[in-house]
Amino acid sequence: MSTISTKDTQPITLTNGAIQALNSIRSEQGIPEDYGLRVGVKGGGCSGFSYILGFDEQKDSDDIYIIGGLKVLMQKAHAIYLLGMEIDWQEGLNNRGFAFNNPNADDTCGCGSSFSA
């Protein structure tokens, strides 16, 4: 298995609101403590790529980071699409959920969950 990264630069940022929401989800759904937060991309969505965000078991191909006290799992190949991205939790009249602020995205869709690079 991969070891925990000790790099000074983290590939993504989680806002305090996102960390609080993720910790609440972990608690409410009884997600095991050894699971990490998987962040990645997959082909599809209305703009070409869509984001992966969810708790998962660690895989041998994962890079592991500790961000805001959470173990974050990311496949090496996904870093090029996610480097510098901020994940935020928004709660308002028009939007409630995670928001992905990705500087690598050339274009995003109206729902904010897919992008092109």
Chimera marker file (.cmm) of the C-alpha trace (Angstrom):
<marker_set name="trace">
<marker id="1" x="0.000" y="0.000" z="0.000" r="1" g="1" b="0" radius="0.5"/>
<marker id="2" x="1.013" y="3.599" z="-0.486" r="1" g="1" b="0" radius="0.5"/>
<marker id="3" x="2.442" y="5.567" z="2.363" r="1" g="1" b="0" radius="0.5"/>
<marker id="4" x="1.088" y="8.853" z="3.638" r="1" g="1" b="0" radius="0.5"/>
<marker id="5" x="2.534" y="11.761" z="1.703" r="1" g="1" b="0" radius="0.5"/>
<marker id="6" x="4.716" y="14.166" z="3.597" r="1" g="1" b="0" radius="0.5"/>
<marker id="7" x="4.812" y="16.707" z="0.787" r="1" g="1" b="0" radius="0.5"/>
<marker id="8" x="4.475" y="20.328" z="1.849" r="1" g="1" b="0" radius="0.5"/>
<marker id="9" x="2.127" y="21.102" z="-1.045" r="1" g="1" b="0" radius="0.5"/>
<marker id="10" x="-1.271" y="19.435" z="-1.003" r="1" g="1" b="0" radius="0.5"/>
<marker id="11" x="-2.906" y="18.860" z="-4.408" r="1" g="1" b="0" radius="0.5"/>
<marker id="12" x="-6.311" y="20.190" z="-3.333" r="1" g="1" b="0" radius="0.5"/>
<marker id="13" x="-7.839" y="22.342" z="-0.620" r="1" g="1" b="0" radius="0.5"/>
<marker id="14" x="-10.862" y="21.505" z="1.522" r="1" g="1" b="0" radius="0.5"/>
<marker id="15" x="-12.600" y="24.496" z="3.083" r="1" g="1" b="0" radius="0.5"/>
<marker id="16" x="-13.680" y="24.372" z="6.728" r="1" g="1" b="0" radius="0.5"/>
<marker id="17" x="-17.296" y="24.047" z="5.577" r="1" g="1" b="0" radius="0.5"/>
<marker id="18" x="-16.410" y="21.044" z="3.388" r="1" g="1" b="0" radius="0.5"/>
<marker id="19" x="-14.480" y="19.388" z="6.221" r="1" g="1" b="0" radius="0.5"/>
<marker id="20" x="-17.415" y="19.843" z="8.613" r="1" g="1" b="0" radius="0.5"/>
<marker id="21" x="-19.886" y="18.449" z="6.045" r="1" g="1" b="0" radius="0.5"/>
<marker id="22" x="-17.642" y="15.455" z="5.291" r="1" g="1" b="0" radius="0.5"/>
<marker id="23" x="-17.178" y="14.671" z="8.985" r="1" g="1" b="0" radius="0.5"/>
<marker id="24" x="-20.963" y="14.838" z="9.459" r="1" g="1" b="0" radius="0.5"/>
<marker id="25" x="-21.524" y="12.488" z="6.505" r="1" g="1" b="0" radius="0.5"/>
<marker id="26" x="-18.939" y="10.048" z="7.885" r="1" g="1" b="0" radius="0.5"/>
<marker id="27" x="-20.648" y="10.055" z="11.284" r="1" g="1" b="0" radius="0.5"/>
<marker id="28" x="-24.240" y="9.881" z="9.992" r="1" g="1" b="0" radius="0.5"/>
<marker id="29" x="-23.527" y="7.045" z="7.570" r="1" g="1" b="0" radius="0.5"/>
<marker id="30" x="-21.257" y="5.058" z="9.902" r="1" g="1" b="0" radius="0.5"/>
<marker id="31" x="-18.332" y="5.087" z="7.472" r="1" g="1" b="0" radius="0.5"/>
<marker id="32" x="-15.349" y="3.141" z="8.872" r="1" g="1" b="0" radius="0.5"/>
<marker id="33" x="-12.471" y="5.249" z="10.177" r="1" g="1" b="0" radius="0.5"/>
<marker id="34" x="-9.953" y="3.478" z="7.918" r="1" g="1" b="0" radius="0.5"/>
<marker id="35" x="-11.781" y="4.706" z="4.784" r="1" g="1" b="0" radius="0.5"/>
<marker id="36" x="-10.446" y="7.834" z="3.138" r="1" g="1" b="0" radius="0.5"/>
<marker id="37" x="-12.061" y="10.530" z="1.049" r="1" g="1" b="0" radius="0.5"/>
<marker id="38" x="-11.584" y="9.616" z="-2.607" r="1" g="1" b="0" radius="0.5"/>
<marker id="39" x="-11.211" y="12.634" z="-4.882" r="1" g="1" b="0" radius="0.5"/>
<marker id="40" x="-10.835" y="12.090" z="-8.599" r="1" g="1" b="0" radius="0.5"/>
<marker id="41" x="-12.280" y="12.423" z="-12.069" r="1" g="1" b="0" radius="0.5"/>
<marker id="42" x="-13.994" y="10.121" z="-14.516" r="1" g="1" b="0" radius="0.5"/>
<marker id="43" x="-15.000" y="10.464" z="-18.128" r="1" g="1" b="0" radius="0.5"/>
<marker id="44" x="-18.551" y="11.615" z="-18.695" r="1" g="1" b="0" radius="0.5"/>
<marker id="45" x="-20.790" y="14.429" z="-17.620" r="1" g="1" b="0" radius="0.5"/>
<marker id="46" x="-22.035" y="17.158" z="-19.891" r="1" g="1" b="0" radius="0.5"/>
<marker id="47" x="-18.588" y="18.767" z="-20.242" r="1" g="1" b="0" radius="0.5"/>
<marker id="48" x="-16.313" y="15.720" z="-20.632" r="1" g="1" b="0" radius="0.5"/>
<marker id="49" x="-15.190" y="14.881" z="-17.087" r="1" g="1" b="0" radius="0.5"/>
<marker id="50" x="-17.095" y="14.579" z="-13.842" r="1" g="1" b="0" radius="0.5"/>
<marker id="51" x="-15.777" y="14.651" z="-10.306" r="1" g="1" b="0" radius="0.5"/>
<marker id="52" x="-15.498" y="11.682" z="-7.962" r="1" g="1" b="0" radius="0.5"/>
<marker id="53" x="-16.032" y="12.501" z="-4.286" r="1" g="1" b="0" radius="0.5"/>
<marker id="54" x="-16.836" y="9.851" z="-1.707" r="1" g="1" b="0" radius="0.5"/>
<marker id="55" x="-15.450" y="7.670" z="1.043" r="1" g="1" b="0" radius="0.5"/>
<marker id="56" x="-13.611" y="4.556" z="-0.116" r="1" g="1" b="0" radius="0.5"/>
<marker id="57" x="-11.021" y="1.979" z="0.842" r="1" g="1" b="0" radius="0.5"/>
<marker id="58" x="-7.394" y="2.716" z="0.059" r="1" g="1" b="0" radius="0.5"/>
<marker id="59" x="-5.990" y="1.106" z="-3.111" r="1" g="1" b="0" radius="0.5"/>
<marker id="60" x="-2.364" y="0.356" z="-3.959" r="1" g="1" b="0" radius="0.5"/>
<marker id="61" x="-2.410" y="2.971" z="-6.755" r="1" g="1" b="0" radius="0.5"/>
<marker id="62" x="-3.480" y="5.809" z="-4.433" r="1" g="1" b="0" radius="0.5"/>
<marker id="63" x="-1.467" y="8.765" z="-3.270" r="1" g="1" b="0" radius="0.5"/>
<marker id="64" x="-2.518" y="9.631" z="0.272" r="1" g="1" b="0" radius="0.5"/>
<marker id="65" x="-2.657" y="13.078" z="1.822" r="1" g="1" b="0" radius="0.5"/>
<marker id="66" x="-3.909" y="14.354" z="5.152" r="1" g="1" b="0" radius="0.5"/>
<marker id="67" x="-5.930" y="17.511" z="4.476" r="1" g="1" b="0" radius="0.5"/>
<marker id="68" x="-7.822" y="19.190" z="7.282" r="1" g="1" b="0" radius="0.5"/>
<marker id="69" x="-7.502" y="16.044" z="9.376" r="1" g="1" b="0" radius="0.5"/>
<marker id="70" x="-9.061" y="13.862" z="6.659" r="1" g="1" b="0" radius="0.5"/>
<marker id="71" x="-7.221" y="11.096" z="4.822" r="1" g="1" b="0" radius="0.5"/>
<marker id="72" x="-7.600" y="11.981" z="1.128" r="1" g="1" b="0" radius="0.5"/>
<marker id="73" x="-7.085" y="9.297" z="-1.541" r="1" g="1" b="0" radius="0.5"/>
<marker id="74" x="-6.178" y="10.256" z="-5.091" r="1" g="1" b="0" radius="0.5"/>
<marker id="75" x="-4.907" y="8.260" z="-8.047" r="1" g="1" b="0" radius="0.5"/>
<marker id="76" x="-1.696" y="9.706" z="-9.464" r="1" g="1" b="0" radius="0.5"/>
<marker id="77" x="-3.183" y="10.087" z="-12.947" r="1" g="1" b="0" radius="0.5"/>
<marker id="78" x="-5.960" y="12.354" z="-11.646" r="1" g="1" b="0" radius="0.5"/>
<marker id="79" x="-3.636" y="14.978" z="-10.141" r="1" g="1" b="0" radius="0.5"/>
<marker id="80" x="-3.147" y="16.773" z="-13.475" r="1" g="1" b="0" radius="0.5"/>
<marker id="81" x="-6.878" y="17.576" z="-13.543" r="1" g="1" b="0" radius="0.5"/>
<marker id="82" x="-7.225" y="18.433" z="-9.860" r="1" g="1" b="0" radius="0.5"/>
<marker id="83" x="-4.046" y="20.256" z="-8.820" r="1" g="1" b="0" radius="0.5"/>
<marker id="84" x="-4.997" y="23.492" z="-7.066" r="1" g="1" b="0" radius="0.5"/>
<marker id="85" x="-8.712" y="22.661" z="-6.820" r="1" g="1" b="0" radius="0.5"/>
<marker id="86" x="-10.747" y="23.837" z="-3.841" r="1" g="1" b="0" radius="0.5"/>
<marker id="87" x="-13.708" y="21.813" z="-2.577" r="1" g="1" b="0" radius="0.5"/>
<marker id="88" x="-16.244" y="23.860" z="-0.662" r="1" g="1" b="0" radius="0.5"/>
<marker id="89" x="-19.625" y="23.186" z="0.970" r="1" g="1" b="0" radius="0.5"/>
<marker id="90" x="-22.352" y="25.618" z="-0.001" r="1" g="1" b="0" radius="0.5"/>
<marker id="91" x="-25.697" y="25.984" z="1.631" r="1" g="1" b="0" radius="0.5"/>
<marker id="92" x="-28.034" y="28.610" z="0.299" r="1" g="1" b="0" radius="0.5"/>
<marker id="93" x="-31.379" y="29.214" z="-1.351" r="1" g="1" b="0" radius="0.5"/>
<marker id="94" x="-30.286" y="28.068" z="-4.801" r="1" g="1" b="0" radius="0.5"/>
<marker id="95" x="-27.571" y="25.562" z="-4.006" r="1" g="1" b="0" radius="0.5"/>
<marker id="96" x="-26.785" y="23.041" z="-1.298" r="1" g="1" b="0" radius="0.5"/>
<marker id="97" x="-23.843" y="20.704" z="-1.705" r="1" g="1" b="0" radius="0.5"/>
<marker id="98" x="-20.201" y="20.479" z="-2.597" r="1" g="1" b="0" radius="0.5"/>
<marker id="99" x="-18.747" y="23.009" z="-5.013" r="1" g="1" b="0" radius="0.5"/>
<marker id="100" x="-15.600" y="22.324" z="-7.029" r="1" g="1" b="0" radius="0.5"/>
<marker id="101" x="-13.483" y="25.386" z="-7.802" r="1" g="1" b="0" radius="0.5"/>
<marker id="102" x="-11.015" y="23.990" z="-10.313" r="1" g="1" b="0" radius="0.5"/>
<marker id="103" x="-8.397" y="26.271" z="-11.929" r="1" g="1" b="0" radius="0.5"/>
<marker id="104" x="-7.611" y="23.527" z="-14.498" r="1" g="1" b="0" radius="0.5"/>
<marker id="105" x="-11.118" y="23.509" z="-15.967" r="1" g="1" b="0" radius="0.5"/>
<marker id="106" x="-11.425" y="25.206" z="-19.358" r="1" g="1" b="0" radius="0.5"/>
<marker id="107" x="-15.212" y="25.061" z="-19.131" r="1" g="1" b="0" radius="0.5"/>
<marker id="108" x="-17.778" y="23.860" z="-16.608" r="1" g="1" b="0" radius="0.5"/>
<marker id="109" x="-21.385" y="22.851" z="-16.936" r="1" g="1" b="0" radius="0.5"/>
<marker id="110" x="-24.309" y="24.624" z="-15.295" r="1" g="1" b="0" radius="0.5"/>
<marker id="111" x="-24.559" y="22.056" z="-12.511" r="1" g="1" b="0" radius="0.5"/>
<marker id="112" x="-20.887" y="22.520" z="-11.569" r="1" g="1" b="0" radius="0.5"/>
<marker id="113" x="-20.197" y="18.790" z="-11.336" r="1" g="1" b="0" radius="0.5"/>
<marker id="114" x="-18.513" y="18.317" z="-14.710" r="1" g="1" b="0" radius="0.5"/>
<marker id="115" x="-15.821" y="20.151" z="-16.642" r="1" g="1" b="0" radius="0.5"/>
<marker id="116" x="-13.560" y="20.078" z="-19.682" r="1" g="1" b="0" radius="0.5"/>
<marker id="117" x="-9.809" y="20.473" z="-19.590" r="1" g="1" b="0" radius="0.5"/>
<link id1="1" id2="2" r="1" g="1" b="0" radius="0.2"/>
<link id1="2" id2="3" r="1" g="1" b="0" radius="0.2"/>
<link id1="3" id2="4" r="1" g="1" b="0" radius="0.2"/>
<link id1="4" id2="5" r="1" g="1" b="0" radius="0.2"/>
<link id1="5" id2="6" r="1" g="1" b="0" radius="0.2"/>
<link id1="6" id2="7" r="1" g="1" b="0" radius="0.2"/>
<link id1="7" id2="8" r="1" g="1" b="0" radius="0.2"/>
<link id1="8" id2="9" r="1" g="1" b="0" radius="0.2"/>
<link id1="9" id2="10" r="1" g="1" b="0" radius="0.2"/>
<link id1="10" id2="11" r="1" g="1" b="0" radius="0.2"/>
<link id1="11" id2="12" r="1" g="1" b="0" radius="0.2"/>
<link id1="12" id2="13" r="1" g="1" b="0" radius="0.2"/>
<link id1="13" id2="14" r="1" g="1" b="0" radius="0.2"/>
<link id1="14" id2="15" r="1" g="1" b="0" radius="0.2"/>
<link id1="15" id2="16" r="1" g="1" b="0" radius="0.2"/>
<link id1="16" id2="17" r="1" g="1" b="0" radius="0.2"/>
<link id1="17" id2="18" r="1" g="1" b="0" radius="0.2"/>
<link id1="18" id2="19" r="1" g="1" b="0" radius="0.2"/>
<link id1="19" id2="20" r="1" g="1" b="0" radius="0.2"/>
<link id1="20" id2="21" r="1" g="1" b="0" radius="0.2"/>
<link id1="21" id2="22" r="1" g="1" b="0" radius="0.2"/>
<link id1="22" id2="23" r="1" g="1" b="0" radius="0.2"/>
<link id1="23" id2="24" r="1" g="1" b="0" radius="0.2"/>
<link id1="24" id2="25" r="1" g="1" b="0" radius="0.2"/>
<link id1="25" id2="26" r="1" g="1" b="0" radius="0.2"/>
<link id1="26" id2="27" r="1" g="1" b="0" radius="0.2"/>
<link id1="27" id2="28" r="1" g="1" b="0" radius="0.2"/>
<link id1="28" id2="29" r="1" g="1" b="0" radius="0.2"/>
<link id1="29" id2="30" r="1" g="1" b="0" radius="0.2"/>
<link id1="30" id2="31" r="1" g="1" b="0" radius="0.2"/>
<link id1="31" id2="32" r="1" g="1" b="0" radius="0.2"/>
<link id1="32" id2="33" r="1" g="1" b="0" radius="0.2"/>
<link id1="33" id2="34" r="1" g="1" b="0" radius="0.2"/>
<link id1="34" id2="35" r="1" g="1" b="0" radius="0.2"/>
<link id1="35" id2="36" r="1" g="1" b="0" radius="0.2"/>
<link id1="36" id2="37" r="1" g="1" b="0" radius="0.2"/>
<link id1="37" id2="38" r="1" g="1" b="0" radius="0.2"/>
<link id1="38" id2="39" r="1" g="1" b="0" radius="0.2"/>
<link id1="39" id2="40" r="1" g="1" b="0" radius="0.2"/>
<link id1="40" id2="41" r="1" g="1" b="0" radius="0.2"/>
<link id1="41" id2="42" r="1" g="1" b="0" radius="0.2"/>
<link id1="42" id2="43" r="1" g="1" b="0" radius="0.2"/>
<link id1="43" id2="44" r="1" g="1" b="0" radius="0.2"/>
<link id1="44" id2="45" r="1" g="1" b="0" radius="0.2"/>
<link id1="45" id2="46" r="1" g="1" b="0" radius="0.2"/>
<link id1="46" id2="47" r="1" g="1" b="0" radius="0.2"/>
<link id1="47" id2="48" r="1" g="1" b="0" radius="0.2"/>
<link id1="48" id2="49" r="1" g="1" b="0" radius="0.2"/>
<link id1="49" id2="50" r="1" g="1" b="0" radius="0.2"/>
<link id1="50" id2="51" r="1" g="1" b="0" radius="0.2"/>
<link id1="51" id2="52" r="1" g="1" b="0" radius="0.2"/>
<link id1="52" id2="53" r="1" g="1" b="0" radius="0.2"/>
<link id1="53" id2="54" r="1" g="1" b="0" radius="0.2"/>
<link id1="54" id2="55" r="1" g="1" b="0" radius="0.2"/>
<link id1="55" id2="56" r="1" g="1" b="0" radius="0.2"/>
<link id1="56" id2="57" r="1" g="1" b="0" radius="0.2"/>
<link id1="57" id2="58" r="1" g="1" b="0" radius="0.2"/>
<link id1="58" id2="59" r="1" g="1" b="0" radius="0.2"/>
<link id1="59" id2="60" r="1" g="1" b="0" radius="0.2"/>
<link id1="60" id2="61" r="1" g="1" b="0" radius="0.2"/>
<link id1="61" id2="62" r="1" g="1" b="0" radius="0.2"/>
<link id1="62" id2="63" r="1" g="1" b="0" radius="0.2"/>
<link id1="63" id2="64" r="1" g="1" b="0" radius="0.2"/>
<link id1="64" id2="65" r="1" g="1" b="0" radius="0.2"/>
<link id1="65" id2="66" r="1" g="1" b="0" radius="0.2"/>
<link id1="66" id2="67" r="1" g="1" b="0" radius="0.2"/>
<link id1="67" id2="68" r="1" g="1" b="0" radius="0.2"/>
<link id1="68" id2="69" r="1" g="1" b="0" radius="0.2"/>
<link id1="69" id2="70" r="1" g="1" b="0" radius="0.2"/>
<link id1="70" id2="71" r="1" g="1" b="0" radius="0.2"/>
<link id1="71" id2="72" r="1" g="1" b="0" radius="0.2"/>
<link id1="72" id2="73" r="1" g="1" b="0" radius="0.2"/>
<link id1="73" id2="74" r="1" g="1" b="0" radius="0.2"/>
<link id1="74" id2="75" r="1" g="1" b="0" radius="0.2"/>
<link id1="75" id2="76" r="1" g="1" b="0" radius="0.2"/>
<link id1="76" id2="77" r="1" g="1" b="0" radius="0.2"/>
<link id1="77" id2="78" r="1" g="1" b="0" radius="0.2"/>
<link id1="78" id2="79" r="1" g="1" b="0" radius="0.2"/>
<link id1="79" id2="80" r="1" g="1" b="0" radius="0.2"/>
<link id1="80" id2="81" r="1" g="1" b="0" radius="0.2"/>
<link id1="81" id2="82" r="1" g="1" b="0" radius="0.2"/>
<link id1="82" id2="83" r="1" g="1" b="0" radius="0.2"/>
<link id1="83" id2="84" r="1" g="1" b="0" radius="0.2"/>
<link id1="84" id2="85" r="1" g="1" b="0" radius="0.2"/>
<link id1="85" id2="86" r="1" g="1" b="0" radius="0.2"/>
<link id1="86" id2="87" r="1" g="1" b="0" radius="0.2"/>
<link id1="87" id2="88" r="1" g="1" b="0" radius="0.2"/>
<link id1="88" id2="89" r="1" g="1" b="0" radius="0.2"/>
<link id1="89" id2="90" r="1" g="1" b="0" radius="0.2"/>
<link id1="90" id2="91" r="1" g="1" b="0" radius="0.2"/>
<link id1="91" id2="92" r="1" g="1" b="0" radius="0.2"/>
<link id1="92" id2="93" r="1" g="1" b="0" radius="0.2"/>
<link id1="93" id2="94" r="1" g="1" b="0" radius="0.2"/>
<link id1="94" id2="95" r="1" g="1" b="0" radius="0.2"/>
<link id1="95" id2="96" r="1" g="1" b="0" radius="0.2"/>
<link id1="96" id2="97" r="1" g="1" b="0" radius="0.2"/>
<link id1="97" id2="98" r="1" g="1" b="0" radius="0.2"/>
<link id1="98" id2="99" r="1" g="1" b="0" radius="0.2"/>
<link id1="99" id2="100" r="1" g="1" b="0" radius="0.2"/>
<link id1="100" id2="101" r="1" g="1" b="0" radius="0.2"/>
<link id1="101" id2="102" r="1" g="1" b="0" radius="0.2"/>
<link id1="102" id2="103" r="1" g="1" b="0" radius="0.2"/>
<link id1="103" id2="104" r="1" g="1" b="0" radius="0.2"/>
<link id1="104" id2="105" r="1" g="1" b="0" radius="0.2"/>
<link id1="105" id2="106" r="1" g="1" b="0" radius="0.2"/>
<link id1="106" id2="107" r="1" g="1" b="0" radius="0.2"/>
<link id1="107" id2="108" r="1" g="1" b="0" radius="0.2"/>
<link id1="108" id2="109" r="1" g="1" b="0" radius="0.2"/>
<link id1="109" id2="110" r="1" g="1" b="0" radius="0.2"/>
<link id1="110" id2="111" r="1" g="1" b="0" radius="0.2"/>
<link id1="111" id2="112" r="1" g="1" b="0" radius="0.2"/>
<link id1="112" id2="113" r="1" g="1" b="0" radius="0.2"/>
<link id1="113" id2="114" r="1" g="1" b="0" radius="0.2"/>
<link id1="114" id2="115" r="1" g="1" b="0" radius="0.2"/>
<link id1="115" id2="116" r="1" g="1" b="0" radius="0.2"/>
<link id1="116" id2="117" r="1" g="1" b="0" radius="0.2"/>
</marker_set>
